[in-house]
Amino acid sequence: MNNENKGIHATGVSPRVWAMLVVVCAINVAAHLMVMPSLPAQIPTHWGANGAVDGWGPS
């Protein structure tokens, strides 16, 4: 390993960036779990070309 690549993961992303991505993902999952109980029974899942909802699904 040369000095240029010290601290860089095999993917080319530093461990500090990986740690931040994991934190952001964990916050995202927690936020979704907090909001889920307040969702209605059916939510829109598809919109037509005119912008009107034409598909619904369970929450």
N, CA, C and O atoms as a GROMACS GRO file, in nm:
protein
  236
    1MET      N    1   0.085  -0.117   0.000
    1MET     CA    2   0.000   0.000   0.000
    1MET      C    3   0.090   0.123   0.000
    1MET      O    4   0.179   0.136   0.084
    2ASN      N    5   0.066   0.214  -0.093
    2ASN     CA    6   0.146   0.336  -0.095
    2ASN      C    7   0.083   0.445  -0.009
    2ASN      O    8  -0.030   0.429   0.038
    3ASN      N    9   0.153   0.554   0.012
    3ASN     CA   10   0.106   0.660   0.100
    3ASN      C   11  -0.019   0.730   0.047
    3ASN      O   12  -0.096   0.785   0.126
    4GLU      N   13  -0.039   0.730  -0.082
    4GLU     CA   14  -0.155   0.798  -0.140
    4GLU      C   15  -0.287   0.733  -0.096
    4GLU      O   16  -0.387   0.802  -0.079
    5ASN      N   17  -0.287   0.602  -0.078
    5ASN     CA   18  -0.410   0.530  -0.050
    5ASN      C   19  -0.432   0.498   0.098
    5ASN      O   20  -0.520   0.419   0.131
    6LYS      N   21  -0.353   0.557   0.186
    6LYS     CA   22  -0.371   0.528   0.328
    6LYS      C   23  -0.508   0.573   0.375
    6LYS      O   24  -0.550   0.685   0.346
    7GLY      N   25  -0.578   0.485   0.446
    7GLY     CA   26  -0.709   0.518   0.500
    7GLY      C   27  -0.821   0.514   0.397
    7GLY      O   28  -0.934   0.553   0.428
    8ILE      N   29  -0.794   0.466   0.278
    8ILE     CA   30  -0.897   0.457   0.175
    8ILE      C   31  -0.940   0.311   0.163
    8ILE      O   32  -0.857   0.221   0.152
    9HIS      N   33  -1.070   0.289   0.166
    9HIS     CA   34  -1.126   0.155   0.153
    9HIS      C   35  -1.103   0.104   0.011
    9HIS      O   36  -1.075   0.182  -0.079
   10ALA      N   37  -1.113  -0.027  -0.008
   10ALA     CA   38  -1.090  -0.087  -0.140
   10ALA      C   39  -1.184  -0.030  -0.245
   10ALA      O   40  -1.154  -0.035  -0.364
   11THR      N   41  -1.299   0.024  -0.202
   11THR     CA   42  -1.394   0.082  -0.297
   11THR      C   43  -1.355   0.223  -0.338
   11THR      O   44  -1.416   0.281  -0.428
   12GLY      N   45  -1.254   0.280  -0.274
   12GLY     CA   46  -1.214   0.416  -0.303
   12GLY      C   47  -1.282   0.518  -0.214
   12GLY      O   48  -1.266   0.638  -0.233
   13VAL      N   49  -1.359   0.471  -0.116
   13VAL     CA   50  -1.430   0.559  -0.024
   13VAL      C   51  -1.368   0.545   0.114
   13VAL      O   52  -1.344   0.434   0.161
   14SER      N   53  -1.342   0.657   0.178
   14SER     CA   54  -1.276   0.653   0.308
   14SER      C   55  -1.370   0.597   0.416
   14SER      O   56  -1.491   0.606   0.402
   15PRO      N   57  -1.315   0.539   0.520
   15PRO     CA   58  -1.397   0.487   0.630
   15PRO      C   59  -1.484   0.594   0.694
   15PRO      O   60  -1.594   0.564   0.741
   16ARG      N   61  -1.438   0.717   0.697
   16ARG     CA   62  -1.517   0.827   0.754
   16ARG      C   63  -1.645   0.849   0.673
   16ARG      O   64  -1.752   0.873   0.730
   17VAL      N   65  -1.634   0.840   0.540
   17VAL     CA   66  -1.752   0.856   0.455
   17VAL      C   67  -1.847   0.738   0.475
   17VAL      O   68  -1.968   0.757   0.483
   18TRP      N   69  -1.794   0.616   0.483
   18TRP     CA   70  -1.879   0.500   0.509
   18TRP      C   71  -1.955   0.517   0.641
   18TRP      O   72  -2.074   0.488   0.648
   19ALA      N   73  -1.886   0.564   0.744
   19ALA     CA   74  -1.951   0.584   0.874
   19ALA      C   75  -2.064   0.685   0.863
   19ALA      O   76  -2.172   0.665   0.920
   20MET      N   77  -2.041   0.794   0.791
   20MET     CA   78  -2.146   0.895   0.774
   20MET      C   79  -2.265   0.839   0.697
   20MET      O   80  -2.380   0.870   0.729
   21LEU      N   81  -2.238   0.757   0.595
   21LEU     CA   82  -2.347   0.696   0.518
   21LEU      C   83  -2.430   0.602   0.606
   21LEU      O   84  -2.553   0.600   0.594
   22VAL      N   85  -2.366   0.527   0.692
   22VAL     CA   86  -2.438   0.438   0.784
   22VAL      C   87  -2.525   0.519   0.879
   22VAL      O   88  -2.639   0.482   0.905
   23VAL      N   89  -2.472   0.630   0.931
   23VAL     CA   90  -2.550   0.716   1.021
   23VAL      C   91  -2.670   0.774   0.949
   23VAL      O   92  -2.781   0.774   1.003
   24VAL      N   93  -2.651   0.824   0.828
   24VAL     CA   94  -2.762   0.882   0.751
   24VAL      C   95  -2.868   0.776   0.722
   24VAL      O   96  -2.987   0.804   0.732
   25CYS      N   97  -2.826   0.655   0.687
   25CYS     CA   98  -2.922   0.546   0.662
   25CYS      C   99  -3.000   0.511   0.788
   25CYS      O  100  -3.120   0.488   0.782
   26ALA      N  101  -2.932   0.505   0.902
   26ALA     CA  102  -2.999   0.473   1.028
   26ALA      C  103  -3.102   0.581   1.063
   26ALA      O  104  -3.212   0.549   1.109
   27ILE      N  105  -3.067   0.707   1.043
   27ILE     CA  106  -3.162   0.817   1.069
   27ILE      C  107  -3.282   0.806   0.975
   27ILE      O  108  -3.395   0.828   1.017
   28ASN      N  109  -3.256   0.772   0.850
   28ASN     CA  110  -3.363   0.757   0.751
   28ASN      C  111  -3.460   0.646   0.793
   28ASN      O  112  -3.581   0.665   0.789
   29VAL      N  113  -3.408   0.532   0.832
   29VAL     CA  114  -3.493   0.420   0.874
   29VAL      C  115  -3.573   0.458   0.997
   29VAL      O  116  -3.693   0.430   1.004
   30ALA      N  117  -3.510   0.522   1.095
   30ALA     CA  118  -3.580   0.564   1.217
   30ALA      C  119  -3.692   0.662   1.184
   30ALA      O  120  -3.802   0.652   1.240
   31ALA      N  121  -3.666   0.757   1.096
   31ALA     CA  122  -3.769   0.855   1.059
   31ALA      C  123  -3.888   0.786   0.991
   31ALA      O  124  -4.003   0.819   1.019
   32HIS      N  125  -3.860   0.691   0.902
   32HIS     CA  126  -3.969   0.619   0.836
   32HIS      C  127  -4.050   0.538   0.938
   32HIS      O  128  -4.173   0.535   0.929
   33LEU      N  129  -3.986   0.475   1.031
   33LEU     CA  130  -4.058   0.396   1.132
   33LEU      C  131  -4.143   0.486   1.222
   33LEU      O  132  -4.249   0.444   1.268
   34MET      N  133  -4.096   0.608   1.248
   34MET     CA  134  -4.173   0.700   1.331
   34MET      C  135  -4.298   0.750   1.258
   34MET      O  136  -4.402   0.772   1.320
   35VAL      N  137  -4.289   0.768   1.127
   35VAL     CA  138  -4.400   0.823   1.049
   35VAL      C  139  -4.501   0.716   1.008
   35VAL      O  140  -4.619   0.746   0.988
   36MET      N  141  -4.458   0.591   0.996
   36MET     CA  142  -4.545   0.484   0.947
   36MET      C  143  -4.679   0.474   1.019
   36MET      O  144  -4.781   0.458   0.952
   37PRO      N  145  -4.686   0.481   1.151
   37PRO     CA  146  -4.816   0.467   1.218
   37PRO      C  147  -4.917   0.576   1.180
   37PRO      O  148  -5.038   0.555   1.192
   38SER      N  149  -4.870   0.691   1.137
   38SER     CA  150  -4.962   0.800   1.106
   38SER      C  151  -5.008   0.801   0.960
   38SER      O  152  -5.084   0.889   0.920
   39LEU      N  153  -4.962   0.705   0.880
   39LEU     CA  154  -5.004   0.698   0.740
   39LEU      C  155  -5.148   0.649   0.730
   39LEU      O  156  -5.192   0.569   0.813
   40PRO      N  157  -5.221   0.696   0.628
   40PRO     CA  158  -5.358   0.646   0.608
   40PRO      C  159  -5.355   0.500   0.562
   40PRO      O  160  -5.249   0.446   0.529
   41ALA      N  161  -5.472   0.436   0.562
   41ALA     CA  162  -5.481   0.295   0.524
   41ALA      C  163  -5.439   0.272   0.380
   41ALA      O  164  -5.377   0.170   0.348
   42GLN      N  165  -5.470   0.367   0.291
   42GLN     CA  166  -5.429   0.357   0.151
   42GLN      C  167  -5.354   0.483   0.113
   42GLN      O  168  -5.390   0.594   0.152
   43ILE      N  169  -5.247   0.463   0.036
   43ILE     CA  170  -5.167   0.576  -0.009
   43ILE      C  171  -5.151   0.570  -0.161
   43ILE      O  172  -5.152   0.461  -0.218
   44PRO      N  173  -5.137   0.687  -0.227
   44PRO     CA  174  -5.117   0.686  -0.372
   44PRO      C  175  -4.983   0.621  -0.408
   44PRO      O  176  -4.882   0.644  -0.342
   45THR      N  177  -4.986   0.540  -0.512
   45THR     CA  178  -4.862   0.474  -0.555
   45THR      C  179  -4.826   0.504  -0.700
   45THR      O  180  -4.715   0.474  -0.744
   46HIS      N  181  -4.919   0.565  -0.775
   46HIS     CA  182  -4.891   0.594  -0.916
   46HIS      C  183  -4.973   0.714  -0.960
   46HIS      O  184  -5.090   0.730  -0.922
   47TRP      N  185  -4.910   0.799  -1.040
   47TRP     CA  186  -4.977   0.917  -1.094
   47TRP      C  187  -4.971   0.908  -1.245
   47TRP      O  188  -4.870   0.868  -1.302
   48GLY      N  189  -5.081   0.947  -1.312
   48GLY     CA  190  -5.087   0.948  -1.457
   48GLY      C  191  -5.015   1.069  -1.514
   48GLY      O  192  -4.964   1.153  -1.440
   49ALA      N  193  -5.012   1.077  -1.646
   49ALA     CA  194  -4.945   1.187  -1.715
   49ALA      C  195  -5.009   1.322  -1.683
   49ALA      O  196  -4.943   1.426  -1.689
   50ASN      N  197  -5.138   1.320  -1.649
   50ASN     CA  198  -5.206   1.445  -1.616
   50ASN      C  199  -5.188   1.486  -1.469
   50ASN      O  200  -5.238   1.590  -1.427
   51GLY      N  201  -5.118   1.405  -1.393
   51GLY     CA  202  -5.091   1.436  -1.253
   51GLY      C  203  -5.194   1.381  -1.155
   51GLY      O  204  -5.179   1.397  -1.034
   52ALA      N  205  -5.297   1.316  -1.205
   52ALA     CA  206  -5.400   1.260  -1.119
   52ALA      C  207  -5.356   1.120  -1.070
   52ALA      O  208  -5.291   1.045  -1.142
   53VAL      N  209  -5.394   1.090  -0.947
   53VAL     CA  210  -5.362   0.958  -0.891
   53VAL      C  211  -5.443   0.853  -0.963
   53VAL      O  212  -5.565   0.865  -0.975
   54ASP      N  213  -5.375   0.747  -1.012
   54ASP     CA  214  -5.448   0.638  -1.076
   54ASP      C  215  -5.406   0.501  -1.021
   54ASP      O  216  -5.435   0.398  -1.082
   55GLY      N  217  -5.339   0.502  -0.909
   55GLY     CA  218  -5.301   0.377  -0.843
   55GLY      C  219  -5.289   0.398  -0.693
   55GLY      O  220  -5.231   0.497  -0.647
   56TRP      N  221  -5.345   0.304  -0.617
   56TRP     CA  222  -5.342   0.312  -0.471
   56TRP      C  223  -5.287   0.181  -0.415
   56TRP      O  224  -5.298   0.075  -0.478
   57GLY      N  225  -5.227   0.189  -0.297
   57GLY     CA  226  -5.175   0.070  -0.232
   57GLY      C  227  -5.185   0.083  -0.081
   57GLY      O  228  -5.206   0.192  -0.029
   58PRO      N  229  -5.171  -0.029  -0.011
   58PRO     CA  230  -5.176  -0.025   0.135
   58PRO      C  231  -5.052   0.043   0.192
   58PRO      O  232  -4.945   0.039   0.132
   59SER      N  233  -5.070   0.105   0.306
   59SER     CA  234  -4.953   0.171   0.370
   59SER      C  235  -4.871   0.073   0.448
   59SER      O  236  -4.770   0.110   0.508
   0.00000   0.00000   0.00000
